[in-house]
């Protein structure tokens, strides 16, 4: 539901015991990034660091895209062989490289197949020679090495070199949550509670381990497979924070995606894992309507809405949504984090426990899908316009970005003063 702006990466935890996935000793055979320019950017400049990165769920490209210096008359088989040769030999000894399915500023994701079992996986390759890559890699590995839950993406194994880390992960092929809703043709409150139960189960497990996701949003909730009985999986732990039991549970780093950020993060106050529950309130609101509870192109106005907890149930399909469902959302979108429901309390809410049995069973699909498609179209046009502006006025764009960052710092300071009374 929209591309967030710049994310602030958290400091990697220094005291987490990592012992569930065996660490592979660094391979020192390669001294340079041998495939840095090998894959051709497929339009639009690739994924930007500030946008939600689609690590294992976007549709694969039709094939492996090679850089322009590759000879056009060269047979495809030869080109693919050369591409595979760029990977660490320990990886290619075990996995067949199939297709590039995503790329970011310092990472690439390829679809692979295990040679012995023929099981498909995704390999996320992170360039750790860059500071941002190291931070994301360390943060994500700190979490994924500890978790084992049916509703959380699974880390299979890790290969490390001097400048790169290869994370072999489950491949979620069922698509994003809202893509499925649009294609489904029918969606009721009962369907919504089934989705939220799975997500809440995963979040409760994370919070029990002292892990806060800090970037929960629809793009990070994927279906494992295309079937109707597919489970939902939580992905993308690049901003997650992991603490050992008994440690101070307060966090201070400002991070996340603007429309999903909890009020306490905006005012730079120490916060807890309750920020995940706020994000789940936003997701629940979108799930039942296809619209955002807090949305404004002007960042200052957006933050004011969030800080006031200002949202409404006007427009379609809200008249058809039960009061019990609205009560569930209200108990999550509570400005006071201490009054917000925990994951366990949310799982015990009457609307979820009864699987919306006492709620309206009206099909909300038409209104939800129309709202989702309308917003997607609007965002697409905004993105194209922004890309066009950036390509022709890069210097001016950099100045504007710095101005926005300065405005954001000043805005946060004012809100903090107001918040503290």
Buried (B, 14 or more C-beta within 10 A) or exposed (E): BBBBBBBEBBEBBEEBEBEEBEEBEEBEEBEEEEBEEBBBEEEEEBBBBBBBBBBBBBEBBEEBBBEEEBEEEEEEEEBBEBBBEBBBEBBBEBBEBBBBBBBBBBBBBBBBBBEEEEEBBBBBBBBBBBEBBBBBBBBBBBBBBBBEBEBBBBBBBBBBBEBBBBBBBBBBBBBBBBBBBBEEEEBBBBBBBBBBBBBBBBBBBBBEBBBBBBBBBBBBBBBBEEEEEBBBBBBBBBBBBBBEEEEEBEBEBBBBBBBBBBBBBBBBBEBBBBBBBBBBBBBBBBBBBBBBBBBBEEBEEBBBBBBEBEBEBEEBBBEBBBEBBBEBBBBBBBBEBEEBBBBEBBBEBEBBEEBBEEBBEBBBBBBBBBBBEEBBEEEEEEBEEEBEEBEEEEEEBEEEBEEEEEEBEEBBEEBEEEBEE
